[in-house]
Amino acid sequence: MMAFKTDIEIAREAKKLPIQEIGAKLGIGPEDLVPYGHDKAKVSADFIARQAGNKNGKLILVTAINPTPAGEGKTTTTVGLGDGLNAIGKKAAVCIREASLGPCFGMKGGAAGGGYAQVVPMEEMNLHFTGDFHAITSAHNLLSALIDNHIYWGNSLDIDIRRVVWKRVMDMNDRALRDIVTSLGGVANGFPRQAGFDITVASEVMAILCLSNDLEDLQERLGRIIVAYTRDRKPVTCKELKADGAMTVLLKDAMQPNLVQTLENNPAFVHGGPFANIAHGCNSVVATKTALKLNDYVVTEAGFGADLGAEKFMNIKCRKAGLAPAAIVIVATIRAMKMNGGVKKQDLGAENVAAVKDGCANLGRHIENIKGFGVPAVVAINHFAGDTEAEIKACKDYVASQGSEAILCKHWAEGSKGIQELATRVAQIADSGVAQFQMLYPDDMSLMKKIETIAKRIYRADERLADKKIRDQLAQWEEQGFRDLPICMAKTQYSFSTDANLRGAPTGHSVPIREVRLSAGAGFVVVVCGEIMTMPGLPRVPSSESIMLNDEGLIEGLF
Amino acid sequence: MMAFKTDIEIAREAKKLPIQEIGAKLGIGPEDLVPYGHDKAKVSADFIARQAGNKNGKLILVTAINPTPAGEGKTTTTVGLGDGLNAIGKKAAVCIREASLGPCFGMKGGAAGGGYAQVVPMEEMNLHFTGDFHAITSAHNLLSALIDNHIYWGNSLDIDIRRVVWKRVMDMNDRALRDIVTSLGGVANGFPRQAGFDITVASEVMAILCLSNDLEDLQERLGRIIVAYTRDRKPVTCKELKADGAMTVLLKDAMQPNLVQTLENNPAFVHGGPFANIAHGCNSVVATKTALKLNDYVVTEAGFGADLGAEKFMNIKCRKAGLAPAAIVIVATIRAMKMNGGVKKQDLGAENVAAVKDGCANLGRHIENIKGFGVPAVVAINHFAGDTEAEIKACKDYVASQGSEAILCKHWAEGSKGIQELATRVAQIADSGVAQFQMLYPDDMSLMKKIETIAKRIYRADERLADKKIRDQLAQWEEQGFRDLPICMAKTQYSFSTDANLRGAPTGHSVPIREVRLSAGAGFVVVVCGEIMTMPGLPRVPSSESIMLNDEGLIEGLF
């Protein structure tokens, strides 16, 4: 049997082109590419502005079933499909999210894709990359410092120090910073108060950067951030602290999308990385729109499974940015179907057609949900070496019985030539214009009704549990002018329900709302169902212990 | 009268060359320049390693009298002298420090130089630049997180949580973070303890990066950092936490020196920015050594006045890196002489030859001190428009009476053509080989004796006040093997004494030592005399309030 190469081994063997050559494929001249090393660049804001008149390409969303420990390969399929489209002669690019640096020192960092469907340079993308997250950290913490500084110098805005809702952020897994008391040590250090840090990807600044159309839009959104409340609960905004201008300056470069390449030297935009629970979990609007102006097809992905990621992609990102997907790919694996069918991870090696059939219910629910958005869905079966013919047939038959189709894809092992059937079919669908995209709810529906709509139509829950305090809070925000905002659900990604252990396609469950948060700058109301961790911790043996440079100067232990 | 242009106006009119052309002047090919945009680059570690066999150029240090509110223009003169040397046909580069981002949002950010002697791009150098400080922040805070994580998971190293000496850092002026309690909120968040943040430039990681010869040296030094003590006061190091490898990975790119250019398109290395009080206040050893391998003359500067900056440059940086200056320039201004002579800032406009003469005592002391290092000193009088002939003559005569010479320099207004006399003279001195560099004290002198030597020979203090606790601490470190370390004095930069208001050339004062700190990784003992602030605060009206992008996309309010 052939020895498999690891993702990092494959990535290091990549024959990368100078980034200027990737830019040239898209018609971006060297003067409009801001290089970061020889294999990464930002696309200049000036260039982007000049493309406004271009026709848009077709947008293809890659989503997935609920994630299982078996792994689905959503990013791998996104990258593979991009390469596949290029291989069949289409002009296509992929748009994915940036990775967060901090978590790499806890668990191993991740490739962008896998096998022969990856985006490179892998090391840089897991470390500082082009500095976007550092810029977001700086902008966020400048606002934090200005809040305490305002209080220190007289607090003319009358901020209630018990009601400061803007925390600080760091791109690090540091549980000690979750809950802290600041400004100890006497008069010169300010007024002591309880505070805390989130990880940078959880920052509202991240969500804002990813939803903004340009720097002007960015500054307006930053200005709308609610940082605190007065004693009589009047919101205090970033703009009142006059922080929006300086934050925009700090984010000026970070707003420009990053261009890198796949292993097959096709363009990949890697930009933005908001949490997929308390935020919308998609790459930036600027990157997606830029890619659409420069390509005939753009393949992008959304976080987690389709119940969270695709729903937010459509109800938040597409709504805000005026985008509409022309086709949607749902990634599934035979192994994940088996886990949904009740098989334990250690038993995944054995053929189990019955379990595949049982587990397909989860996939079927997602197909049905996606169709509800008016967009055709194709299932991509991301092939694993142990999948049997009978298992694959069982899955394909099930999908056919749902009025859709499933296509076996071998991009992980073969690169673009393993995914040309999917690429061809997706291009056909996108070109056919059959998609009639519609969002799940209108802007002017009440906030509670929007939550109910998602819970009922996507999660298939029987009841939504929200106590009076939460309903009152939603009502208050509606009075304050936030009724038109979409909902950003934060619940477990492992189930349609709020119970992570409930696989398959559960019904009859309830959705208890624990908390609601207003992201006035990003422009959504976060509905928290269950525990959501916004500052991770490090494990007993963090991966940092084995990360180092080897004798050749290569990074060991990061992957 | 001609209307003067501001530094930023001049900087924006600069005819910058592509950074590859600047690299080419030094023989650095495009493949060895890691670009960050079109006007900034890092010089690859590979290229640097290949230059090991080159002959070294001559090192010229620019230092100054004690700073006054009148401004001296040390960086301006450093940059001007570099341009001046190039203008007279010499191959020369300048080496200066990077700016810290955080403070720019409190007070206005600074140019690197001024007038027609500046390094560009100015905006980027005051903001994220090439991300070095962000990398230092990440590496520092990874170690911080690993300390609390170690304690959380069982504390097998037996760290005394009251004796954790490694704080966290942020590149922001945020007084609320000076003194905090972390790990509140229950079992899952760790063990509550008192902690705090410094600003990033105060991080020992910054000092280490600036003193390391290469990545291997960097990792060894990082490993030696003392992060905490056990209950029985045994030091716990970074290496014991296995953090040194991952920190080195995070700093891999940051270790490569940054190349930019002066307004006259001459090469400028801008790399590293350690505090000049609790650290040694010089640009990186890697940058200086690289510049020396590629140029006949390298002009660099040290922080604050010569009593702090030049002393540390020679006793710490030169000692550690095996460097020796061939000539030293002491920058003075007529205005600063007058302030040293007792004139108030508002009266500086009026001619006052007597005050110049009185104030020259400060300059004279610095000349004498510099000569004590065996290196010839030339005084650069950085010309201001209001200086009178009589005042300039008084200063020149005084310097001549001290056996040195003062040269009037008009680089601020005229660029290189205003400083050719100084450039010519400095090159002559450097070429003459007359310098016989010697450090102030040998490695094997006791720590207390080293402190006394600096206080006596540089500050001209009569007594050193150190209570028993401090003497015991120094003795303990000597027993632990740290006797050979040099001393890093942290005192006010405004006076030879520890009293900021004592201008001129005071004698008979005493130097009270408040605290000593061991920077085992950087390799020096910090001796704190007086209050040293390692986390600044923001003013009542921070400059962030007026920083914004204007309609042309240019940054307003940063300068």
Chai-1 contact restraints between the chains, C-beta under 6 A:
chainA,res_idxA,chainB,res_idxB,connection_type,confidence,min_distance_angstrom,max_distance_angstrom,comment,restraint_id
A,V34,B,G37,contact,1.0,0.0,6.0,A-B,restraint_1
A,P35,B,P35,contact,1.0,0.0,6.0,A-B,restraint_2
A,Y36,B,Y36,contact,1.0,0.0,6.0,A-B,restraint_3
A,G37,B,V34,contact,1.0,0.0,6.0,A-B,restraint_4
A,F105,B,L142,contact,1.0,0.0,6.0,A-B,restraint_5
A,F105,B,A246,contact,1.0,0.0,6.0,A-B,restraint_6
A,H128,B,G131,contact,1.0,0.0,6.0,A-B,restraint_7
A,G131,B,H128,contact,1.0,0.0,6.0,A-B,restraint_8
A,G131,B,G131,contact,1.0,0.0,6.0,A-B,restraint_9
A,H134,B,H134,contact,1.0,0.0,6.0,A-B,restraint_10
A,N141,B,M172,contact,1.0,0.0,6.0,A-B,restraint_11
A,L142,B,F105,contact,1.0,0.0,6.0,A-B,restraint_12
A,A145,B,M172,contact,1.0,0.0,6.0,A-B,restraint_13
A,A145,B,D174,contact,1.0,0.0,6.0,A-B,restraint_14
A,D148,B,A176,contact,1.0,0.0,6.0,A-B,restraint_15
A,N149,B,L538,contact,1.0,0.0,6.0,A-B,restraint_16
A,W153,B,R540,contact,1.0,0.0,6.0,A-B,restraint_17
A,M172,B,N141,contact,1.0,0.0,6.0,A-B,restraint_18
A,M172,B,A145,contact,1.0,0.0,6.0,A-B,restraint_19
A,D174,B,A145,contact,1.0,0.0,6.0,A-B,restraint_20
A,R175,B,N189,contact,1.0,0.0,6.0,A-B,restraint_21
A,R175,B,G190,contact,1.0,0.0,6.0,A-B,restraint_22
A,A176,B,D148,contact,1.0,0.0,6.0,A-B,restraint_23
A,A176,B,T182,contact,1.0,0.0,6.0,A-B,restraint_24
A,A176,B,S183,contact,1.0,0.0,6.0,A-B,restraint_25
A,A176,B,G190,contact,1.0,0.0,6.0,A-B,restraint_26
A,R178,B,G185,contact,1.0,0.0,6.0,A-B,restraint_27
A,R178,B,N189,contact,1.0,0.0,6.0,A-B,restraint_28
A,D179,B,L184,contact,1.0,0.0,6.0,A-B,restraint_29
A,D179,B,G185,contact,1.0,0.0,6.0,A-B,restraint_30
A,D179,B,N189,contact,1.0,0.0,6.0,A-B,restraint_31
A,I180,B,I180,contact,1.0,0.0,6.0,A-B,restraint_32
A,I180,B,T182,contact,1.0,0.0,6.0,A-B,restraint_33
A,V181,B,V181,contact,1.0,0.0,6.0,A-B,restraint_34
A,T182,B,A176,contact,1.0,0.0,6.0,A-B,restraint_35
A,T182,B,I180,contact,1.0,0.0,6.0,A-B,restraint_36
A,S183,B,A176,contact,1.0,0.0,6.0,A-B,restraint_37
A,L184,B,D179,contact,1.0,0.0,6.0,A-B,restraint_38
A,G185,B,D179,contact,1.0,0.0,6.0,A-B,restraint_39
A,N189,B,R175,contact,1.0,0.0,6.0,A-B,restraint_40
A,N189,B,R178,contact,1.0,0.0,6.0,A-B,restraint_41
A,N189,B,D179,contact,1.0,0.0,6.0,A-B,restraint_42
A,G190,B,R175,contact,1.0,0.0,6.0,A-B,restraint_43
A,G190,B,A176,contact,1.0,0.0,6.0,A-B,restraint_44
A,K242,B,E545,contact,1.0,0.0,6.0,A-B,restraint_45
A,G245,B,I547,contact,1.0,0.0,6.0,A-B,restraint_46
A,G245,B,M548,contact,1.0,0.0,6.0,A-B,restraint_47
A,A246,B,F105,contact,1.0,0.0,6.0,A-B,restraint_48
A,A246,B,S544,contact,1.0,0.0,6.0,A-B,restraint_49
A,A246,B,I547,contact,1.0,0.0,6.0,A-B,restraint_50
A,T248,B,L549,contact,1.0,0.0,6.0,A-B,restraint_51
A,V249,B,I547,contact,1.0,0.0,6.0,A-B,restraint_52
A,V249,B,I555,contact,1.0,0.0,6.0,A-B,restraint_53
A,L538,B,N149,contact,1.0,0.0,6.0,A-B,restraint_54
A,R540,B,W153,contact,1.0,0.0,6.0,A-B,restraint_55
A,S544,B,A246,contact,1.0,0.0,6.0,A-B,restraint_56
A,E545,B,K242,contact,1.0,0.0,6.0,A-B,restraint_57
A,I547,B,G245,contact,1.0,0.0,6.0,A-B,restraint_58
A,I547,B,A246,contact,1.0,0.0,6.0,A-B,restraint_59
A,I547,B,V249,contact,1.0,0.0,6.0,A-B,restraint_60
A,M548,B,G245,contact,1.0,0.0,6.0,A-B,restraint_61
A,L549,B,T248,contact,1.0,0.0,6.0,A-B,restraint_62
A,I555,B,V249,contact,1.0,0.0,6.0,A-B,restraint_63
